[in-house]
Amino acid sequence: MQSRYLKCSLTVAKRGFYRKIGRCACEEVILQLISSKCIPILLYGLEVLTMQKYQLNSLDFVINRFFVKLFKTSNIRIVQLCQELFHFELPSVQLARRRKLFLDKFCVCV
């Protein structure tokens, strides 16, 4: 059977992101840990794939849900303001930048 698109499951990546992080640290420390340890797990190798919009939304949901829990709010505007305040980019934004860098390197090599 042939398919026009390569499909991948993001379940394992999202599960790796949700590993427990202690609540004893301040928000800045937790966000730094998330940025340096969890986001790379979540986004590993995805820049080589053409992601569908629903897949990007699914990855963004992981981060938004994390911010909801961290700042104990259900208001998405507050979540967005916190993301701006801490300079925390959504995975869809990071993947777009990483994909561009990947394609730029690939085009130079070919």
C-alpha positions in Angstrom: 0.0 0.0 0.0 1.4 3.4 -0.9 0.9 6.7 0.9 1.7 10.2 -0.2 2.7 11.3 3.2 5.0 10.0 5.9 3.1 9.7 9.1 4.6 9.7 12.5 3.2 9.4 16.0 4.0 12.2 18.4 2.7 10.2 21.4 6.2 9.0 22.6 7.7 12.5 22.3 4.8 14.0 24.3 5.0 11.3 26.9 8.7 12.1 27.4 7.9 15.8 27.8 5.5 15.1 30.7 8.0 13.5 33.0 7.8 14.9 36.5 9.7 18.0 37.4 9.8 19.0 41.0 7.6 21.8 42.3 10.2 23.0 44.7 11.9 25.3 42.2 10.8 28.7 41.1 9.1 29.2 37.7 12.3 30.5 36.0 14.2 27.4 37.0 11.4 25.1 35.9 11.1 26.9 32.5 14.8 26.7 32.0 14.7 22.9 32.7 11.8 22.6 30.3 13.7 24.5 27.6 17.0 22.7 28.0 15.8 19.1 28.6 12.2 18.6 27.6 11.7 20.6 24.5 14.6 18.9 22.7 12.9 15.5 23.5 9.6 16.8 22.2 11.1 18.2 18.9 13.8 15.7 18.2 14.2 15.2 14.5 10.9 16.8 13.6 12.5 19.5 11.4 13.0 16.9 8.7 9.2 16.2 8.4 6.5 18.2 6.9 4.1 18.5 9.8 0.4 18.8 9.4 -1.4 21.8 11.1 -3.1 19.4 13.6 0.2 17.9 14.6 1.7 21.4 15.2 -1.4 22.3 17.3 -0.9 19.1 19.3 2.7 20.1 20.1 1.6 23.6 21.0 -1.1 22.2 23.3 1.5 20.4 25.3 3.3 23.6 26.1 0.1 25.6 26.7 -1.1 22.9 29.0 2.2 23.0 30.9 1.9 26.7 31.4 -1.8 26.3 32.6 -0.6 23.9 35.3 2.6 25.9 36.2 0.8 29.2 36.6 -2.5 27.7 37.9 -4.7 29.5 35.4 -7.1 28.4 32.7 -7.1 31.8 30.9 -5.2 31.3 27.6 -4.4 35.0 27.4 -2.6 34.8 30.7 -0.7 31.8 29.4 0.3 33.7 26.3 1.4 36.7 28.4 3.5 34.4 30.5 5.1 32.8 27.4 6.0 36.3 26.1 7.3 37.4 29.5 9.6 34.4 29.8 10.5 34.4 26.0 9.1 30.9 25.6 8.3 30.0 22.0 5.7 27.5 21.1 6.9 24.3 19.3 5.3 25.3 16.0 7.4 28.5 16.0 10.6 26.7 17.0 10.0 24.0 14.4 9.5 26.5 11.6 12.9 28.1 12.5 14.6 24.8 12.8 13.1 23.5 9.5 14.4 26.6 7.7 17.9 26.1 9.1 17.8 22.4 8.2 16.6 23.2 4.6 19.2 26.0 4.3 22.0 23.5 5.2 20.6 20.8 3.0 20.4 23.2 0.0 24.0 24.3 0.5 25.3 20.7 0.7 23.4 19.5 -2.4 
